[in-house]
Amino acid sequence: MTGTIERLPGRCVQPAPSDWAAAGFPVMDTVPRTHGLHVEERLTDGTYVLLAEVPGFDAEDIEIIITEGTLSLRAQHGTVPDDGYVYGHHTPLPTGAKGDEATASYEHGVLTITMPVPGSGSRSQPSGP
């Protein structure tokens, strides 16, 4: 069963299971296991701040992607994770967040990402995996 999927607000559109079957399934032994990261978010005085605990990684092992109002984090050791794990987090950004002006720093295992959000108030939202 394939066809048009209506997009619900805040939901990702997933392909129909029949599309997956037609494309073939990957070999499960080669698919890395993904684990969540502990993340805290806050929006204060027009600035969005995300703090992610990513201990044991070098800054080069952490990938940050900001696209279509979503912030995605991915951490793994080298190109193939030694322990078979990939760590990640995805979160929607506040409306109006300026991802192209985002800055990031990584110190003592904590990744801090900040970006301006013009016209925003204040909110605090701890979140985890």
Backbone as ProteinMPNN parsed JSONL, in Angstrom:
{"seq_chain_A": "MTGTIERLPGRCVQPAPSDWAAAGFPVMDTVPRTHGLHVEERLTDGTYVLLAEVPGFDAEDIEIIITEGTLSLRAQHGTVPDDGYVYGHHTPLPTGAKGDEATASYEHGVLTITMPVPGSGSRSQPSGP", "coords_chain_A": {"N_chain_A": [[0.836, -1.16, 0.0], [0.93, 1.924, -1.098], [1.149, 5.473, -1.394], [-0.096, 8.803, -0.984], [0.992, 10.404, 1.911], [-0.361, 12.095, 4.562], [0.997, 14.837, 6.191], [1.426, 15.208, 9.588], [1.322, 17.82, 12.001], [4.456, 18.415, 13.47], [5.328, 15.802, 13.138], [7.38, 13.3, 11.612], [7.519, 12.279, 8.238], [7.198, 9.016, 7.294], [8.279, 6.393, 5.122], [6.05, 4.058, 3.533], [5.627, 0.716, 4.823], [5.633, -1.194, 2.752], [7.166, 0.055, 0.826], [9.665, -0.042, 2.027], [10.089, -2.804, 2.012], [10.18, -3.289, -0.728], [12.519, -1.976, -1.369], [14.369, -3.464, -0.079], [15.897, -4.883, 2.847], [18.411, -3.721, 5.128], [21.38, -5.489, 6.124], [21.191, -6.618, 9.329], [23.363, -6.852, 11.106], [25.149, -4.924, 10.319], [24.016, -2.536, 10.918], [24.335, 0.211, 12.947], [23.792, 0.477, 16.475], [21.729, 2.862, 17.951], [21.863, 5.307, 20.481], [20.36, 7.51, 22.832], [21.141, 10.888, 23.859], [21.742, 12.737, 26.859], [20.029, 15.695, 27.19], [19.538, 19.167, 27.704], [17.415, 21.936, 27.308], [16.879, 25.43, 26.807], [15.18, 28.566, 26.569], [15.89, 31.785, 26.69], [15.616, 35.213, 27.054], [15.565, 35.725, 24.241], [17.45, 33.925, 23.258], [18.251, 30.688, 22.306], [19.367, 27.82, 23.943], [21.102, 24.805, 23.956], [22.206, 22.125, 25.813], [24.22, 19.346, 25.745], [25.176, 16.23, 26.999], [28.071, 14.679, 26.186], [30.227, 12.808, 26.866], [33.616, 11.573, 26.603], [34.185, 11.838, 23.921], [35.908, 13.306, 21.132], [35.867, 16.635, 19.822], [35.804, 16.487, 17.046], [34.427, 14.162, 16.584], [31.778, 14.659, 16.792], [28.798, 15.482, 15.24], [26.854, 18.139, 14.067], [23.772, 19.086, 12.881], [21.692, 21.399, 11.41], [18.643, 21.85, 10.118], [15.718, 22.639, 8.315], [14.234, 23.582, 10.57], [14.98, 21.815, 12.569], [17.224, 20.455, 14.942], [19.895, 18.315, 14.896], [21.955, 15.928, 16.458], [24.859, 13.896, 16.368], [27.054, 11.436, 17.453], [29.986, 9.584, 17.235], [32.75, 7.351, 17.486], [35.306, 7.902, 15.324], [34.968, 6.752, 11.869], [33.704, 4.325, 11.918], [31.969, 3.099, 14.565], [33.711, 1.968, 17.424], [32.547, 0.504, 19.494], [30.216, -0.278, 18.349], [28.121, 1.456, 18.62], [26.122, 4.362, 18.058], [25.549, 7.631, 19.023], [22.869, 9.866, 19.505], [20.62, 12.676, 18.962], [17.578, 14.371, 18.294], [15.816, 17.356, 17.859], [13.073, 19.622, 17.675], [13.407, 23.028, 16.689], [12.81, 26.234, 18.274], [10.227, 28.337, 16.963], [11.267, 30.602, 14.547], [13.961, 30.487, 15.165], [17.343, 31.189, 14.472], [19.19, 29.322, 12.796], [21.382, 29.558, 11.11], [22.991, 31.312, 12.418], [23.971, 30.017, 14.566], [26.108, 28.974, 17.265], [28.668, 26.836, 18.574], [30.183, 25.1, 21.301], [32.516, 22.928, 22.923], [33.285, 21.446, 25.852], [34.823, 19.722, 28.468], [33.25, 17.393, 28.067], [30.698, 18.363, 27.583], [28.51, 19.604, 25.252], [27.658, 22.703, 23.992], [25.225, 24.53, 22.415], [24.212, 27.5, 20.943], [21.802, 29.862, 19.779], [20.267, 32.708, 18.224], [16.869, 33.752, 18.806], [14.712, 35.688, 17.6], [12.272, 37.832, 19.073], [11.291, 36.091, 21.014], [10.092, 34.653, 24.101], [10.621, 33.362, 27.333], [11.48, 30.019, 28.176], [11.881, 26.836, 29.697], [13.056, 23.616, 29.16], [13.791, 20.634, 30.088], [15.074, 17.702, 28.606], [15.44, 14.298, 27.611], [16.871, 11.155, 26.485]], "CA_chain_A": [[0.0, 0.0, 0.0], [1.691, 3.175, -1.169], [0.314, 6.592, -1.792], [0.217, 10.056, -0.344], [0.906, 10.404, 3.363], [-0.573, 13.44, 5.048], [1.96, 15.186, 7.23], [0.851, 15.744, 10.802], [2.229, 18.805, 12.584], [5.434, 17.893, 14.404], [5.624, 14.399, 12.877], [8.158, 13.004, 10.417], [6.848, 11.411, 7.279], [7.937, 7.774, 7.106], [7.817, 5.643, 3.971], [5.178, 2.926, 3.818], [6.388, -0.527, 4.976], [5.798, -1.875, 1.467], [8.292, 0.706, 0.155], [10.869, -0.596, 2.637], [10.248, -4.178, 1.524], [10.566, -3.239, -2.141], [13.902, -1.504, -1.435], [15.244, -4.439, 0.579], [16.289, -4.535, 4.204], [19.855, -3.822, 5.344], [21.826, -6.574, 6.987], [21.076, -6.053, 10.671], [24.654, -6.81, 11.79], [25.904, -3.747, 9.907], [23.295, -1.341, 11.334], [24.789, 0.574, 14.286], [22.761, 0.719, 17.479], [21.725, 4.276, 18.288], [21.452, 5.611, 21.842], [20.089, 8.922, 23.038], [22.024, 11.72, 24.671], [21.04, 13.592, 27.821], [20.002, 17.042, 26.634], [18.715, 20.179, 28.352], [17.175, 23.072, 26.419], [16.215, 26.586, 27.405], [15.002, 29.742, 25.726], [15.921, 32.903, 27.616], [15.984, 36.521, 26.499], [15.8, 35.673, 22.809], [18.539, 33.017, 22.911], [18.007, 29.259, 22.534], [20.581, 27.133, 24.382], [20.995, 23.361, 24.119], [23.36, 21.508, 26.459], [24.187, 17.899, 25.546], [26.283, 15.506, 27.615], [28.707, 13.803, 25.193], [31.551, 12.532, 27.406], [34.441, 10.557, 25.965], [34.335, 12.095, 22.493], [36.613, 14.497, 20.681], [34.959, 17.53, 19.095], [35.713, 16.031, 15.644], [33.544, 12.994, 16.528], [30.399, 15.113, 16.992], [28.217, 16.135, 14.057], [25.692, 18.982, 14.354], [23.056, 19.428, 11.652], [20.511, 22.24, 11.609], [17.938, 21.917, 8.845], [14.253, 22.663, 8.32], [13.704, 23.779, 11.911], [15.341, 20.708, 13.451], [18.617, 20.324, 15.334], [20.267, 16.903, 15.038], [23.306, 15.65, 16.945], [25.3, 12.516, 16.163], [28.412, 11.258, 17.946], [30.548, 8.24, 17.143], [34.212, 7.363, 17.446], [35.797, 7.63, 13.97], [33.947, 6.5, 10.857], [32.976, 3.127, 12.347], [32.074, 3.097, 16.017], [34.419, 0.817, 17.989], [31.667, -0.307, 20.328], [29.0, -0.576, 17.609], [27.067, 2.38, 19.009], [26.071, 5.743, 17.604], [24.763, 8.393, 19.978], [22.241, 10.944, 18.776], [19.457, 13.395, 19.481], [16.905, 15.26, 17.343], [14.847, 18.19, 18.552], [12.597, 20.767, 16.895], [13.861, 24.328, 17.169], [11.726, 27.196, 18.459], [9.847, 29.102, 15.781], [12.068, 31.805, 14.322], [15.367, 30.298, 15.528], [18.261, 31.48, 13.365], [20.185, 28.261, 12.774], [22.595, 29.972, 10.397], [23.79, 32.115, 13.337], [24.264, 29.176, 15.733], [27.491, 28.748, 17.667], [28.804, 25.636, 19.401], [31.434, 24.893, 22.02], [32.577, 21.608, 23.546], [34.254, 21.51, 26.936], [34.624, 18.76, 29.559], [32.197, 16.446, 27.74], [29.403, 19.022, 27.416], [28.352, 20.378, 24.027], [26.734, 23.824, 24.168], [24.833, 25.159, 21.15], [23.369, 28.673, 21.168], [21.37, 30.579, 18.577], [19.264, 33.73, 18.501], [15.471, 33.531, 18.447], [14.105, 37.013, 17.736], [10.87, 37.936, 19.484], [10.875, 34.975, 21.861], [10.062, 34.87, 25.545], [11.479, 32.443, 28.074], [10.949, 28.701, 28.533], [12.912, 25.867, 30.028], [12.533, 22.312, 28.813], [14.756, 19.538, 30.141], [14.652, 16.534, 27.855], [16.433, 13.245, 27.593], [16.711, 10.164, 25.412]], "C_chain_A": [[0.895, 1.242, 0.0], [0.742, 4.264, -1.608], [0.767, 7.827, -1.056], [0.014, 9.926, 1.156], [0.706, 11.845, 3.791], [0.377, 13.697, 6.21], [1.223, 15.795, 8.412], [1.825, 16.748, 11.387], [3.154, 18.156, 13.61], [5.807, 16.441, 14.198], [6.445, 14.253, 11.61], [7.34, 12.104, 9.506], [7.737, 10.2, 7.047], [7.41, 7.07, 5.857], [6.929, 4.486, 4.407], [6.026, 1.662, 3.944], [6.59, -1.279, 3.657], [6.932, -1.253, 0.654], [9.618, 0.192, 0.71], [11.138, -1.988, 2.085], [10.723, -4.191, 0.076], [12.035, -2.827, -2.29], [14.876, -2.514, -0.844], [15.663, -3.95, 1.944], [17.804, -4.631, 4.349], [20.171, -5.036, 6.217], [21.916, -6.015, 8.402], [22.414, -5.974, 11.409], [25.455, -5.565, 11.442], [25.22, -2.448, 10.32], [23.742, -0.984, 12.745], [23.598, 0.8, 15.215], [22.863, 2.178, 17.897], [21.188, 4.465, 19.703], [21.281, 7.111, 21.972], [21.141, 9.59, 23.909], [21.18, 12.479, 25.683], [21.173, 15.035, 27.347], [19.126, 17.93, 27.511], [18.622, 21.366, 27.408], [16.569, 24.208, 27.225], [16.169, 27.73, 26.398], [14.866, 30.927, 26.662], [16.375, 34.16, 26.891], [16.359, 36.453, 25.024], [16.951, 34.793, 22.369], [18.151, 31.587, 23.28], [19.343, 28.613, 22.878], [20.267, 25.657, 24.548], [22.305, 22.865, 24.717], [23.214, 20.005, 26.3], [25.408, 17.278, 26.199], [26.816, 14.489, 26.612], [30.12, 13.461, 25.686], [32.291, 11.458, 26.614], [34.633, 10.731, 24.472], [35.239, 13.293, 22.269], [35.612, 15.351, 19.909], [34.761, 17.079, 17.65], [34.764, 14.845, 15.482], [32.071, 13.371, 16.623], [29.94, 15.885, 15.759], [26.961, 16.885, 14.485], [25.062, 19.364, 13.028], [21.828, 20.246, 12.031], [19.849, 22.392, 10.25], [16.435, 21.86, 9.062], [13.67, 22.724, 9.724], [14.007, 22.663, 12.885], [16.846, 20.721, 13.705], [18.89, 18.843, 15.567], [21.716, 16.804, 15.49], [23.607, 14.188, 16.695], [26.751, 12.435, 16.622], [28.808, 9.799, 17.792], [32.054, 8.373, 17.037], [34.667, 6.98, 16.041], [34.654, 7.395, 12.993], [33.127, 5.257, 11.164], [33.109, 3.059, 13.856], [32.719, 1.809, 16.531], [33.478, -0.089, 18.766], [30.356, -0.653, 19.619], [27.853, 0.363, 17.911], [27.24, 3.744, 18.332], [25.163, 6.452, 18.596], [24.153, 9.574, 19.246], [21.061, 11.557, 19.498], [18.902, 14.278, 18.37], [15.879, 16.068, 18.129], [14.367, 19.306, 17.623], [13.088, 22.071, 17.529], [12.666, 25.238, 17.394], [11.453, 27.949, 17.154], [10.676, 30.376, 15.697], [13.537, 31.658, 14.685], [16.25, 30.481, 14.306], [19.417, 30.487, 13.402], [21.475, 28.651, 12.087], [23.498, 30.853, 11.266], [24.162, 31.328, 14.597], [25.763, 29.098, 15.992], [27.523, 27.511, 18.567], [30.157, 25.638, 20.082], [31.35, 23.539, 22.711], [33.677, 21.624, 24.583], [33.86, 20.533, 28.037], [33.436, 17.832, 29.311], [30.813, 17.037, 27.562], [29.437, 19.881, 26.157], [27.313, 21.461, 24.286], [26.491, 24.462, 22.814], [23.915, 26.323, 21.488], [22.993, 29.28, 19.822], [20.306, 31.6, 18.949], [17.876, 33.305, 18.027], [14.761, 34.867, 18.65], [12.637, 36.931, 18.159], [10.391, 36.807, 20.372], [10.867, 35.388, 23.315], [11.05, 33.951, 26.217], [10.752, 31.133, 28.294], [12.124, 27.812, 28.869], [12.332, 24.491, 29.819], [13.629, 21.254, 28.896], [14.228, 18.358, 29.328], [15.774, 15.533, 27.847], [16.147, 12.254, 26.489], [15.358, 9.501, 25.427]], "O_chain_A": [[1.537, 1.554, 1.003], [-0.339, 3.995, -2.13], [1.892, 7.887, -0.56], [-1.002, 9.404, 1.616], [1.495, 12.72, 3.436], [0.53, 12.861, 7.101], [0.489, 16.772, 8.263], [3.037, 16.557, 11.286], [2.701, 17.439, 14.503], [6.543, 15.885, 15.013], [6.241, 14.988, 10.644], [6.564, 11.269, 9.97], [8.894, 10.339, 6.65], [6.217, 7.144, 5.566], [7.049, 3.995, 5.53], [7.038, 1.533, 3.256], [7.617, -1.931, 3.471], [7.589, -1.947, -0.121], [10.581, 0.01, -0.036], [12.271, -2.318, 1.733], [11.565, -5.005, -0.301], [12.716, -3.267, -3.216], [16.08, -2.427, -1.083], [15.773, -2.746, 2.176], [18.425, -5.518, 3.763], [19.316, -5.531, 6.95], [22.636, -5.046, 8.644], [22.582, -5.104, 12.263], [26.353, -5.184, 12.192], [25.771, -1.368, 10.103], [23.555, -1.783, 13.663], [22.537, 1.255, 14.788], [23.956, 2.676, 18.167], [20.185, 3.86, 20.08], [21.968, 7.888, 21.308], [21.919, 8.93, 24.598], [20.033, 12.827, 25.402], [22.278, 15.533, 27.13], [18.087, 17.489, 28.003], [19.608, 21.759, 26.785], [15.843, 23.985, 28.195], [17.008, 27.835, 25.503], [13.855, 31.069, 27.351], [17.395, 34.162, 26.202], [17.349, 37.05, 24.602], [17.397, 34.892, 21.226], [17.771, 31.309, 24.418], [20.339, 28.832, 22.187], [19.288, 25.293, 25.198], [23.382, 23.149, 24.193], [22.187, 19.443, 26.681], [26.533, 17.73, 25.99], [26.111, 13.555, 26.231], [31.102, 13.779, 25.015], [31.681, 10.559, 26.035], [35.194, 9.851, 23.819], [35.326, 14.186, 23.113], [34.617, 14.835, 19.401], [33.682, 17.261, 17.086], [34.338, 14.547, 14.366], [31.204, 12.5, 16.544], [30.606, 16.814, 15.302], [26.108, 16.334, 15.18], [25.734, 19.902, 12.148], [21.027, 19.832, 12.868], [20.419, 22.989, 9.337], [15.95, 21.107, 9.906], [12.723, 22.003, 10.038], [13.36, 22.564, 13.928], [17.638, 20.968, 12.796], [18.192, 18.194, 16.346], [22.591, 17.501, 14.976], [22.723, 13.338, 16.795], [27.579, 13.258, 16.233], [28.063, 8.895, 18.171], [32.569, 9.383, 16.557], [34.439, 5.851, 15.608], [33.515, 7.786, 13.25], [31.984, 5.141, 10.722], [34.219, 2.972, 14.382], [32.335, 0.707, 16.137], [33.597, -1.313, 18.704], [29.473, -1.259, 20.225], [26.721, 0.102, 17.505], [28.355, 4.2, 18.076], [24.117, 5.921, 18.968], [24.83, 10.223, 18.45], [20.572, 11.035, 20.499], [19.659, 14.862, 17.595], [15.159, 15.524, 18.966], [15.16, 19.873, 16.871], [13.17, 22.189, 18.752], [11.618, 25.045, 16.778], [12.359, 28.162, 16.348], [10.772, 31.133, 16.663], [14.299, 32.613, 14.53], [15.935, 29.981, 13.227], [20.478, 30.765, 13.961], [22.543, 28.143, 12.428], [24.643, 31.116, 10.897], [24.615, 31.91, 15.582], [26.575, 29.15, 15.068], [26.54, 27.183, 19.23], [31.15, 26.109, 19.527], [30.265, 23.062, 23.043], [34.852, 21.792, 24.257], [32.713, 20.515, 28.484], [32.695, 17.516, 30.242], [29.844, 16.295, 27.404], [30.281, 20.766, 26.014], [26.211, 21.168, 24.749], [27.431, 24.886, 22.141], [22.948, 26.158, 22.232], [23.756, 29.221, 18.858], [19.531, 31.383, 19.881], [17.716, 32.615, 17.02], [14.265, 35.15, 19.74], [11.874, 36.092, 17.68], [9.185, 36.585, 20.475], [11.539, 36.338, 23.716], [12.174, 33.773, 25.747], [9.551, 31.121, 28.567], [13.234, 28.019, 28.378], [11.216, 24.222, 30.262], [14.319, 20.994, 27.91], [13.033, 18.063, 29.376], [16.935, 15.887, 28.055], [15.277, 12.485, 25.649], [15.079, 8.647, 24.586]]}, "name": "protein", "num_of_chains": 1, "seq": "MTGTIERLPGRCVQPAPSDWAAAGFPVMDTVPRTHGLHVEERLTDGTYVLLAEVPGFDAEDIEIIITEGTLSLRAQHGTVPDDGYVYGHHTPLPTGAKGDEATASYEHGVLTITMPVPGSGSRSQPSGP"}
